[in-house]
């Protein structure tokens, strides 16, 4: 059986990519300078990202991640 926790792997990869993008954006703003609107947009990006992570954490906290992903059997039952 495949544990339900395997669904968190693609989500974690996506979150890591968003974090890398955010840090590269902050580095570019620091390195090459930026206007106030760029810093404000970056702040909004990080605030929205933290909000999404918070709500994801609170909504997924009660899930039992040890449950199997699929309840599938390749063999049909012997009796109907």
N, C-alpha and C positions, 0 to 999 in steps of 0.2 A: 504494500500500500504506500502511496505517496502522501507524506504529511502535508497538511495545509500550509505549513510554514514556508514551503517552496514558492508560494505566491509572493512572499516578501522579497525574494531575490531580484526579480525585475524591478520592483518598486525601489529597492535599495540602490540599484544601478542608476535608475532615473534620478533619484535624489542626489546621488554622488555627482552626476553630470551637471545638475542644476547648481550645486554648491561650487563645483570647479568653475563653471561659467560666471557665477557671482564673484568669486575671488579674482578671476582674471579681469573682470570689469572693474573691480575696485583697484587692482594693481595698475590698470591702464589709466584710470582717472588720477591716481596718485603720481604715476610716472610722467604723464603727458599733460597733466593739468585738466581742469574742466570747469565749466560754469556751474552756478548754483543749481540750475535746473537738472544737470546731469547728476549731481550729488543727491538732489531730492528724489530723482527717479530711482537711483540706487537704493536709497533709504526705503522707498515704497516697495521695491523688489524684495528687500530683506524682510520687511515687515509682513508682506504677504506670504513669503516663504515660511516664516516662523509661525504665522497664523495657520497655514495649511498643515504644517507639521504638528502643531498643538492639537488641532481638531482631528487629525488622523490618529494621533496617539490616544486621545480620549474615546474615539469611536471604536478603535480596534483593541483597546485594553481588555474588554471582557471576553474576547474570542479565545476559545481553546485551540491553540495552534498545534496540539498533538493529534487532533482529529484527522482522519484520512481525507484526502481531497475527493476521491471518487469511491463510491460504494458499488463497484462493478465486478461482476464475476463472468469469466469467459464461458463458463459451463452453465447450461440451463438446469434448473432443479429437476430432479427425477420424477416428481409427482406434480400433478396440476391441481 
